[in-house]
């Protein structure tokens, strides 16, 4: 994959601009301001910092791709949910634009595949940015089509627009993409093509019956493993509280739990987790660590302070930081175990089974 030199130069320029914005806003915050102006400044600082974070992450991904070190972490993904996420993110990007995007899914209603969902969406992002750059009005269509082939699934993405002169290689004018959708989209275009190659996919161009062309790409994916035997608590399926401030992470955890025959409810932060735990409806809590309002450790301590059996409910930490010291601190806070992100089905299943068999759960049930 070749990347235009100017793209990394633009990354540096954009980061400098955003940092200048942050410095200007913090300087203004140092002087007395009306409450509304202070909130606006804080929101501006947060937005600029988030932009820097995303651009830095994209730059890091591209550099990893250039050295073939980009990681893909497949897991079970509901394909219709993947299409819904794509629709949501592009509907937001095109807000206020004269462009209309139609998103559709052609496949089994309950179809699922082993995918890295975020990376797959990056492939779609790259193709959409390419097909729509230079198109100022009208409608475009994007579709995910799924079919079986030799025991595997073939996933085909199609992006149809009124644009002509499209090419499947990466030697396109990424400046045009940046002009229309911004620097992140231009970087996403480069990254999406690399991910497609990593997936063993290919791209081609189809002529539309009417005006314009369609960019098409396809790759193979494995089916999710067969549903494991249900995890039971007493004589029923376990009911699990999934706590995470990231909606995608909650969806992944809930999907994995459903594969084990468990039922779930979501909570978006530690405060919501404490309120839900107090109802006594749950056999187990999967608790993210870093969350707004109240983090996972604080929520665990508050739950442990409740009278039993609620105070004795097993709690598993979900975290990307699972080194020995961190794990010891989570266990010291009252958690029963740790599952490292990104979650793997076999690992989560084993921890859930082991945890639900803990003497602490039996004692709570007998209390």
C-alpha positions as a LaTeX table, in Angstrom:
\begin{tabular}{lrrr}
\hline
Residue & $x$ (\AA) & $y$ (\AA) & $z$ (\AA) \\
\hline
Unk1 & 0.00 & 0.00 & 0.00 \\
Unk2 & 1.43 & 3.36 & $-1.00$ \\
Unk3 & 0.33 & 6.46 & 0.87 \\
Unk4 & 0.77 & 9.97 & $-0.56$ \\
Unk5 & 3.36 & 11.91 & 1.43 \\
Unk6 & 1.01 & 14.84 & 1.70 \\
Unk7 & $-1.45$ & 12.77 & 3.76 \\
Unk8 & 0.94 & 12.52 & 6.73 \\
Unk9 & 1.79 & 16.20 & 6.29 \\
Unk10 & $-1.92$ & 16.97 & 6.57 \\
Unk11 & $-2.11$ & 14.89 & 9.76 \\
Unk12 & 0.58 & 17.06 & 11.32 \\
Unk13 & $-1.16$ & 20.25 & 10.16 \\
Unk14 & $-4.53$ & 19.13 & 11.48 \\
Unk15 & $-3.14$ & 18.18 & 14.88 \\
Unk16 & $-1.43$ & 21.56 & 15.15 \\
Unk17 & $-4.68$ & 23.34 & 14.25 \\
Unk18 & $-6.66$ & 21.39 & 16.83 \\
Unk19 & $-4.02$ & 22.00 & 19.51 \\
Unk20 & $-4.06$ & 25.72 & 18.72 \\
Unk21 & $-7.83$ & 25.59 & 19.18 \\
Unk22 & $-7.45$ & 23.84 & 22.54 \\
Unk23 & $-4.88$ & 26.39 & 23.73 \\
Unk24 & $-7.10$ & 29.30 & 22.67 \\
Unk25 & $-10.14$ & 27.87 & 24.43 \\
Unk26 & $-8.24$ & 27.05 & 27.64 \\
Unk27 & $-6.81$ & 30.59 & 27.67 \\
Unk28 & $-10.33$ & 31.93 & 27.41 \\
Unk29 & $-11.49$ & 29.64 & 30.21 \\
Unk30 & $-8.86$ & 31.18 & 32.47 \\
Unk31 & $-10.79$ & 34.46 & 32.45 \\
Unk32 & $-14.23$ & 35.03 & 34.04 \\
Unk33 & $-16.96$ & 33.87 & 31.67 \\
Unk34 & $-20.74$ & 33.40 & 31.80 \\
Unk35 & $-21.71$ & 29.80 & 32.52 \\
Unk36 & $-22.99$ & 29.25 & 28.96 \\
Unk37 & $-19.72$ & 30.47 & 27.44 \\
Unk38 & $-17.72$ & 28.28 & 29.81 \\
Unk39 & $-19.71$ & 25.22 & 28.78 \\
Unk40 & $-19.20$ & 26.08 & 25.10 \\
Unk41 & $-15.43$ & 26.35 & 25.66 \\
Unk42 & $-15.30$ & 23.03 & 27.48 \\
Unk43 & $-17.30$ & 21.38 & 24.70 \\
Unk44 & $-14.94$ & 22.91 & 22.14 \\
Unk45 & $-11.89$ & 21.55 & 23.97 \\
Unk46 & $-13.48$ & 18.09 & 24.16 \\
Unk47 & $-14.35$ & 18.13 & 20.45 \\
Unk48 & $-10.84$ & 19.21 & 19.43 \\
Unk49 & $-9.25$ & 16.58 & 21.67 \\
Unk50 & $-11.51$ & 13.89 & 20.22 \\
Unk51 & $-10.53$ & 14.95 & 16.69 \\
Unk52 & $-6.85$ & 14.65 & 17.60 \\
Unk53 & $-7.49$ & 11.22 & 19.12 \\
Unk54 & $-9.25$ & 9.91 & 16.02 \\
Unk55 & $-6.69$ & 11.31 & 13.58 \\
Unk56 & $-3.82$ & 9.94 & 15.64 \\
Unk57 & $-5.51$ & 6.53 & 15.77 \\
Unk58 & $-6.04$ & 6.54 & 12.00 \\
Unk59 & $-2.42$ & 7.55 & 11.41 \\
Unk60 & $-1.21$ & 4.79 & 13.72 \\
Unk61 & $-3.38$ & 2.26 & 11.87 \\
Unk62 & $-2.00$ & 3.32 & 8.49 \\
Unk63 & 1.59 & 3.06 & 9.71 \\
Unk64 & 0.78 & $-0.39$ & 11.10 \\
Unk65 & $-0.74$ & $-1.35$ & 7.75 \\
Unk66 & 2.38 & $-0.22$ & 5.92 \\
Unk67 & 4.44 & $-2.61$ & 8.04 \\
Unk68 & 1.84 & $-5.42$ & 7.87 \\
Unk69 & 1.32 & $-5.10$ & 11.63 \\
Unk70 & $-2.36$ & $-4.08$ & 11.57 \\
Unk71 & $-4.37$ & $-6.43$ & 13.77 \\
Unk72 & $-7.79$ & $-7.85$ & 12.96 \\
Unk73 & $-9.82$ & $-9.34$ & 15.81 \\
Unk74 & $-12.73$ & $-11.37$ & 14.45 \\
Unk75 & $-15.72$ & $-12.25$ & 16.59 \\
Unk76 & $-19.37$ & $-13.19$ & 16.01 \\
Unk77 & $-21.16$ & $-10.29$ & 14.31 \\
Unk78 & $-24.87$ & $-10.04$ & 13.45 \\
Unk79 & $-24.75$ & $-8.84$ & 9.84 \\
Unk80 & $-27.99$ & $-6.89$ & 9.96 \\
Unk81 & $-26.65$ & $-5.02$ & 13.01 \\
Unk82 & $-23.47$ & $-4.25$ & 11.07 \\
Unk83 & $-25.55$ & $-2.67$ & 8.30 \\
Unk84 & $-27.53$ & $-0.67$ & 10.85 \\
Unk85 & $-24.29$ & 0.71 & 12.29 \\
Unk86 & $-23.14$ & 1.68 & 8.80 \\
Unk87 & $-26.45$ & 3.44 & 8.16 \\
Unk88 & $-26.24$ & 5.36 & 11.46 \\
Unk89 & $-22.68$ & 6.59 & 10.99 \\
Unk90 & $-23.21$ & 7.79 & 7.41 \\
Unk91 & $-26.60$ & 9.32 & 8.13 \\
Unk92 & $-24.82$ & 11.48 & 10.70 \\
Unk93 & $-21.99$ & 12.38 & 8.30 \\
Unk94 & $-24.40$ & 13.42 & 5.56 \\
Unk95 & $-26.62$ & 15.53 & 7.84 \\
Unk96 & $-27.34$ & 18.78 & 6.00 \\
Unk97 & $-25.99$ & 17.40 & 2.71 \\
Unk98 & $-28.13$ & 17.24 & $-0.46$ \\
Unk99 & $-26.93$ & 13.65 & $-0.85$ \\
Unk100 & $-29.30$ & 10.83 & 0.10 \\
Unk101 & $-27.87$ & 7.44 & 1.06 \\
Unk102 & $-29.95$ & 4.27 & 0.84 \\
Unk103 & $-28.57$ & 1.37 & 2.89 \\
Unk104 & $-29.82$ & $-2.21$ & 2.51 \\
Unk105 & $-29.06$ & $-5.78$ & 3.53 \\
Unk106 & $-29.58$ & $-8.84$ & 1.33 \\
Unk107 & $-29.02$ & $-11.99$ & 3.34 \\
Unk108 & $-30.45$ & $-14.31$ & 5.99 \\
Unk109 & $-32.43$ & $-12.31$ & 8.61 \\
Unk110 & $-30.40$ & $-13.84$ & 11.45 \\
Unk111 & $-27.16$ & $-14.06$ & 9.44 \\
Unk112 & $-23.90$ & $-13.81$ & 11.38 \\
Unk113 & $-20.21$ & $-14.11$ & 10.54 \\
Unk114 & $-16.83$ & $-14.07$ & 12.26 \\
Unk115 & $-15.64$ & $-10.53$ & 11.55 \\
Unk116 & $-13.76$ & $-7.64$ & 13.03 \\
Unk117 & $-16.81$ & $-5.36$ & 12.89 \\
Unk118 & $-14.92$ & $-2.07$ & 13.20 \\
Unk119 & $-12.42$ & $-3.01$ & 10.49 \\
Unk120 & $-15.20$ & $-4.20$ & 8.18 \\
Unk121 & $-16.98$ & $-0.87$ & 8.63 \\
Unk122 & $-13.70$ & 0.86 & 7.72 \\
Unk123 & $-13.73$ & $-1.00$ & 4.40 \\
Unk124 & $-17.25$ & 0.28 & 3.71 \\
Unk125 & $-16.21$ & 3.77 & 4.81 \\
Unk126 & $-13.35$ & 3.83 & 2.34 \\
Unk127 & $-15.46$ & 2.69 & $-0.60$ \\
Unk128 & $-18.30$ & 5.08 & 0.28 \\
Unk129 & $-15.95$ & 8.06 & 0.54 \\
Unk130 & $-14.42$ & 7.14 & $-2.81$ \\
Unk131 & $-17.74$ & 6.63 & $-4.62$ \\
Unk132 & $-19.35$ & 9.77 & $-3.18$ \\
Unk133 & $-16.45$ & 12.21 & $-3.50$ \\
Unk134 & $-17.29$ & 14.76 & $-6.15$ \\
Unk135 & $-21.00$ & 13.86 & $-6.07$ \\
Unk136 & $-22.80$ & 16.97 & $-4.86$ \\
Unk137 & $-26.44$ & 15.87 & $-4.95$ \\
Unk138 & $-28.77$ & 12.97 & $-5.68$ \\
Unk139 & $-28.94$ & 9.50 & $-4.18$ \\
Unk140 & $-26.41$ & 6.74 & $-3.63$ \\
Unk141 & $-26.97$ & 3.15 & $-2.59$ \\
Unk142 & $-24.89$ & 0.84 & $-0.42$ \\
Unk143 & $-25.72$ & $-2.84$ & 0.07 \\
Unk144 & $-24.29$ & $-5.79$ & 1.94 \\
Unk145 & $-25.15$ & $-9.02$ & 0.13 \\
Unk146 & $-24.43$ & $-12.37$ & 1.81 \\
Unk147 & $-24.36$ & $-15.78$ & 0.15 \\
Unk148 & $-23.05$ & $-19.26$ & 0.94 \\
Unk149 & $-20.13$ & $-20.78$ & $-0.94$ \\
Unk150 & $-18.35$ & $-23.99$ & $-0.05$ \\
Unk151 & $-19.32$ & $-23.95$ & 3.62 \\
Unk152 & $-18.20$ & $-20.34$ & 4.07 \\
Unk153 & $-19.97$ & $-17.04$ & 3.68 \\
Unk154 & $-19.17$ & $-14.60$ & 0.88 \\
Unk155 & $-19.82$ & $-11.00$ & 1.85 \\
Unk156 & $-20.21$ & $-8.55$ & $-1.01$ \\
Unk157 & $-20.44$ & $-4.83$ & $-0.54$ \\
Unk158 & $-21.77$ & $-2.60$ & $-3.31$ \\
Unk159 & $-21.70$ & 1.18 & $-3.44$ \\
Unk160 & $-23.64$ & 2.67 & $-6.33$ \\
Unk161 & $-23.43$ & 6.36 & $-7.19$ \\
Unk162 & $-23.79$ & 8.67 & $-10.18$ \\
Unk163 & $-20.04$ & 9.14 & $-10.38$ \\
Unk164 & $-18.05$ & 7.79 & $-13.34$ \\
Unk165 & $-14.34$ & 7.24 & $-13.86$ \\
Unk166 & $-13.91$ & 5.24 & $-10.64$ \\
Unk167 & $-10.81$ & 3.07 & $-10.23$ \\
Unk168 & $-10.17$ & 0.09 & $-7.96$ \\
Unk169 & $-6.54$ & 0.90 & $-7.16$ \\
Unk170 & $-5.36$ & 3.29 & $-4.47$ \\
Unk171 & $-3.92$ & 5.81 & $-6.91$ \\
Unk172 & $-6.97$ & 8.01 & $-6.75$ \\
Unk173 & $-7.03$ & 11.64 & $-5.75$ \\
Unk174 & $-7.38$ & 11.39 & $-2.00$ \\
Unk175 & $-7.43$ & 15.18 & $-1.89$ \\
Unk176 & $-10.88$ & 15.06 & $-3.47$ \\
Unk177 & $-12.08$ & 12.73 & $-0.72$ \\
Unk178 & $-10.60$ & 15.02 & 1.92 \\
Unk179 & $-12.22$ & 18.10 & 0.39 \\
Unk180 & $-15.66$ & 16.53 & 0.61 \\
Unk181 & $-15.54$ & 14.40 & 3.77 \\
Unk182 & $-12.44$ & 15.52 & 5.66 \\
Unk183 & $-9.01$ & 14.16 & 6.50 \\
Unk184 & $-10.29$ & 11.16 & 8.45 \\
Unk185 & $-12.26$ & 9.95 & 5.42 \\
Unk186 & $-9.21$ & 10.27 & 3.18 \\
Unk187 & $-7.17$ & 8.23 & 5.64 \\
Unk188 & $-10.02$ & 5.76 & 5.99 \\
Unk189 & $-10.02$ & 5.25 & 2.23 \\
Unk190 & $-6.37$ & 4.20 & 2.27 \\
Unk191 & $-6.87$ & 1.99 & 5.31 \\
Unk192 & $-10.03$ & 0.34 & 3.96 \\
Unk193 & $-8.25$ & $-0.90$ & 0.85 \\
Unk194 & $-5.49$ & $-2.44$ & 2.93 \\
Unk195 & $-7.97$ & $-4.19$ & 5.21 \\
Unk196 & $-9.78$ & $-5.63$ & 2.18 \\
Unk197 & $-6.53$ & $-7.12$ & 0.93 \\
Unk198 & $-5.85$ & $-8.57$ & 4.39 \\
Unk199 & $-9.26$ & $-10.24$ & 4.21 \\
Unk200 & $-8.31$ & $-11.79$ & 0.88 \\
Unk201 & $-10.92$ & $-9.67$ & $-0.88$ \\
Unk202 & $-11.01$ & $-8.05$ & $-4.27$ \\
Unk203 & $-12.61$ & $-4.95$ & $-5.74$ \\
Unk204 & $-14.15$ & $-4.28$ & $-9.12$ \\
Unk205 & $-16.20$ & $-1.68$ & $-10.97$ \\
Unk206 & $-19.64$ & $-2.34$ & $-12.45$ \\
Unk207 & $-21.41$ & $-0.12$ & $-14.94$ \\
Unk208 & $-24.85$ & 0.97 & $-13.75$ \\
Unk209 & $-27.77$ & 0.33 & $-16.12$ \\
Unk210 & $-28.38$ & 4.08 & $-16.05$ \\
Unk211 & $-25.96$ & 6.77 & $-14.99$ \\
Unk212 & $-22.84$ & 6.21 & $-12.95$ \\
Unk213 & $-20.86$ & 3.24 & $-11.69$ \\
Unk214 & $-20.86$ & 0.81 & $-8.78$ \\
Unk215 & $-17.85$ & $-0.04$ & $-6.65$ \\
Unk216 & $-18.05$ & $-3.65$ & $-5.54$ \\
Unk217 & $-15.88$ & $-5.64$ & $-3.16$ \\
Unk218 & $-16.15$ & $-9.17$ & $-1.80$ \\
Unk219 & $-14.41$ & $-11.40$ & 0.72 \\
Unk220 & $-14.99$ & $-14.67$ & 2.54 \\
Unk221 & $-15.84$ & $-15.04$ & 6.21 \\
Unk222 & $-16.29$ & $-18.00$ & 8.53 \\
Unk223 & $-19.53$ & $-18.78$ & 10.26 \\
Unk224 & $-19.64$ & $-18.29$ & 14.04 \\
Unk225 & $-19.01$ & $-21.47$ & 16.05 \\
Unk226 & $-21.97$ & $-23.60$ & 16.91 \\
Unk227 & $-23.93$ & $-22.39$ & 19.94 \\
Unk228 & $-22.30$ & $-23.93$ & 23.03 \\
Unk229 & $-24.35$ & $-25.70$ & 25.64 \\
Unk230 & $-26.38$ & $-23.29$ & 27.73 \\
Unk231 & $-24.90$ & $-21.93$ & 30.92 \\
Unk232 & $-27.38$ & $-22.60$ & 33.68 \\
Unk233 & $-27.85$ & $-21.17$ & 37.14 \\
Unk234 & $-30.00$ & $-23.59$ & 39.13 \\
Unk235 & $-32.71$ & $-24.73$ & 36.68 \\
Unk236 & $-32.76$ & $-21.73$ & 34.32 \\
Unk237 & $-30.53$ & $-19.80$ & 31.94 \\
Unk238 & $-28.28$ & $-17.29$ & 33.67 \\
Unk239 & $-29.38$ & $-13.65$ & 33.52 \\
Unk240 & $-26.38$ & $-11.33$ & 33.04 \\
Unk241 & $-25.98$ & $-7.57$ & 33.44 \\
Unk242 & $-23.64$ & $-6.18$ & 30.74 \\
Unk243 & $-22.11$ & $-2.86$ & 31.83 \\
Unk244 & $-20.14$ & $-0.76$ & 29.33 \\
Unk245 & $-20.35$ & 2.86 & 28.19 \\
Unk246 & $-19.55$ & 1.80 & 24.60 \\
Unk247 & $-22.64$ & 0.55 & 22.72 \\
Unk248 & $-20.56$ & $-1.63$ & 20.39 \\
Unk249 & $-18.83$ & $-3.36$ & 23.30 \\
Unk250 & $-22.20$ & $-3.98$ & 24.96 \\
Unk251 & $-23.54$ & $-5.49$ & 21.74 \\
Unk252 & $-20.53$ & $-7.82$ & 21.41 \\
Unk253 & $-20.82$ & $-9.00$ & 25.02 \\
Unk254 & $-24.58$ & $-9.52$ & 24.75 \\
Unk255 & $-24.15$ & $-11.44$ & 21.48 \\
Unk256 & $-21.59$ & $-13.75$ & 23.06 \\
Unk257 & $-23.78$ & $-14.30$ & 26.13 \\
Unk258 & $-26.74$ & $-15.16$ & 23.90 \\
Unk259 & $-24.56$ & $-17.79$ & 22.20 \\
Unk260 & $-24.25$ & $-19.46$ & 25.60 \\
Unk261 & $-28.03$ & $-19.42$ & 26.10 \\
Unk262 & $-27.87$ & $-16.60$ & 28.67 \\
Unk263 & $-30.23$ & $-13.64$ & 28.82 \\
Unk264 & $-28.86$ & $-10.12$ & 29.26 \\
Unk265 & $-29.70$ & $-6.55$ & 30.12 \\
Unk266 & $-27.46$ & $-3.53$ & 29.38 \\
Unk267 & $-26.23$ & $-0.70$ & 31.60 \\
Unk268 & $-24.29$ & 2.30 & 30.27 \\
Unk269 & $-22.17$ & 3.19 & 33.31 \\
Unk270 & $-21.40$ & 2.31 & 36.92 \\
Unk271 & $-24.28$ & 4.31 & 38.37 \\
Unk272 & $-26.77$ & 2.46 & 36.16 \\
Unk273 & $-25.10$ & $-0.84$ & 37.09 \\
Unk274 & $-25.53$ & $-0.20$ & 40.82 \\
Unk275 & $-29.22$ & 0.66 & 40.32 \\
Unk276 & $-29.79$ & $-2.46$ & 38.20 \\
Unk277 & $-27.90$ & $-4.75$ & 40.60 \\
Unk278 & $-30.06$ & $-3.53$ & 43.50 \\
Unk279 & $-33.11$ & $-5.16$ & 41.87 \\
Unk280 & $-31.63$ & $-8.61$ & 42.48 \\
Unk281 & $-32.49$ & $-9.85$ & 38.98 \\
Unk282 & $-29.00$ & $-10.94$ & 37.92 \\
Unk283 & $-26.83$ & $-14.03$ & 38.33 \\
Unk284 & $-23.67$ & $-12.33$ & 37.06 \\
Unk285 & $-22.36$ & $-8.87$ & 36.11 \\
Unk286 & $-19.88$ & $-8.20$ & 33.29 \\
Unk287 & $-18.35$ & $-4.88$ & 34.34 \\
Unk288 & $-16.31$ & $-2.52$ & 32.16 \\
Unk289 & $-13.60$ & $-0.65$ & 34.09 \\
Unk290 & $-13.30$ & 2.81 & 32.53 \\
Unk291 & $-16.69$ & 4.54 & 32.41 \\
Unk292 & $-18.09$ & 8.03 & 33.04 \\
Unk293 & $-19.95$ & 9.02 & 36.23 \\
Unk294 & $-18.81$ & 5.90 & 38.13 \\
Unk295 & $-16.13$ & 3.47 & 36.97 \\
Unk296 & $-16.27$ & $-0.31$ & 37.27 \\
Unk297 & $-14.18$ & $-0.51$ & 40.42 \\
Unk298 & $-16.33$ & 2.08 & 42.21 \\
Unk299 & $-19.53$ & 0.34 & 41.10 \\
Unk300 & $-18.20$ & $-3.01$ & 42.34 \\
Unk301 & $-17.41$ & $-1.60$ & 45.77 \\
Unk302 & $-20.89$ & $-0.13$ & 46.09 \\
Unk303 & $-22.52$ & $-3.42$ & 45.07 \\
Unk304 & $-20.34$ & $-5.34$ & 47.55 \\
Unk305 & $-21.59$ & $-2.99$ & 50.28 \\
Unk306 & $-25.19$ & $-4.11$ & 49.68 \\
Unk307 & $-26.76$ & $-6.82$ & 51.86 \\
Unk308 & $-26.54$ & $-10.37$ & 50.56 \\
Unk309 & $-27.51$ & $-12.04$ & 48.35 \\
Unk310 & $-27.22$ & $-8.93$ & 46.12 \\
Unk311 & $-23.87$ & $-7.93$ & 47.61 \\
Unk312 & $-22.44$ & $-11.34$ & 46.74 \\
Unk313 & $-23.35$ & $-11.41$ & 43.04 \\
Unk314 & $-20.32$ & $-12.48$ & 40.93 \\
Unk315 & $-18.73$ & $-9.61$ & 38.99 \\
Unk316 & $-16.32$ & $-10.08$ & 36.09 \\
Unk317 & $-14.11$ & $-7.21$ & 34.91 \\
Unk318 & $-14.02$ & $-6.43$ & 31.18 \\
Unk319 & $-10.84$ & $-4.55$ & 30.36 \\
Unk320 & $-8.05$ & $-4.06$ & 27.84 \\
Unk321 & $-5.64$ & $-3.68$ & 30.79 \\
Unk322 & $-5.30$ & $-7.18$ & 32.20 \\
Unk323 & $-1.69$ & $-7.23$ & 33.38 \\
Unk324 & $-0.88$ & $-8.79$ & 36.75 \\
Unk325 & $-1.00$ & $-5.56$ & 38.78 \\
Unk326 & $-4.28$ & $-4.38$ & 37.24 \\
Unk327 & $-5.87$ & $-7.80$ & 37.68 \\
Unk328 & $-4.83$ & $-7.88$ & 41.33 \\
Unk329 & $-6.41$ & $-4.44$ & 41.90 \\
Unk330 & $-9.71$ & $-5.57$ & 40.33 \\
Unk331 & $-9.80$ & $-8.72$ & 42.47 \\
Unk332 & $-8.92$ & $-6.62$ & 45.50 \\
Unk333 & $-11.93$ & $-4.40$ & 44.79 \\
Unk334 & $-14.21$ & $-7.44$ & 45.04 \\
Unk335 & $-14.38$ & $-8.69$ & 41.46 \\
Unk336 & $-14.36$ & $-12.43$ & 40.83 \\
Unk337 & $-12.37$ & $-12.56$ & 37.60 \\
Unk338 & $-11.14$ & $-10.70$ & 34.54 \\
Unk339 & $-11.88$ & $-11.07$ & 30.82 \\
Unk340 & $-9.53$ & $-9.23$ & 28.50 \\
Unk341 & $-10.84$ & $-7.15$ & 25.60 \\
Unk342 & $-11.32$ & $-7.90$ & 22.77 \\
Unk343 & $-13.38$ & $-10.75$ & 24.16 \\
Unk344 & $-12.99$ & $-14.25$ & 22.76 \\
Unk345 & $-16.02$ & $-16.58$ & 22.95 \\
Unk346 & $-14.18$ & $-19.54$ & 24.50 \\
Unk347 & $-12.50$ & $-17.39$ & 27.15 \\
Unk348 & $-15.71$ & $-15.64$ & 28.15 \\
Unk349 & $-17.65$ & $-18.92$ & 28.25 \\
Unk350 & $-15.06$ & $-20.54$ & 30.53 \\
Unk351 & $-14.99$ & $-17.59$ & 32.92 \\
Unk352 & $-18.80$ & $-17.42$ & 33.05 \\
Unk353 & $-19.05$ & $-21.15$ & 33.75 \\
Unk354 & $-16.34$ & $-21.05$ & 36.41 \\
Unk355 & $-17.80$ & $-17.97$ & 38.08 \\
Unk356 & $-21.37$ & $-19.25$ & 38.24 \\
Unk357 & $-20.04$ & $-22.34$ & 40.01 \\
Unk358 & $-18.27$ & $-20.32$ & 42.73 \\
Unk359 & $-19.17$ & $-21.17$ & 46.33 \\
Unk360 & $-19.98$ & $-17.49$ & 46.83 \\
Unk361 & $-22.90$ & $-17.80$ & 44.41 \\
Unk362 & $-24.17$ & $-20.95$ & 46.13 \\
Unk363 & $-23.96$ & $-19.24$ & 49.50 \\
Unk364 & $-25.81$ & $-16.22$ & 48.20 \\
Unk365 & $-28.55$ & $-18.42$ & 46.78 \\
Unk366 & $-28.94$ & $-20.14$ & 50.14 \\
Unk367 & $-29.02$ & $-16.91$ & 52.14 \\
\hline
\end{tabular}
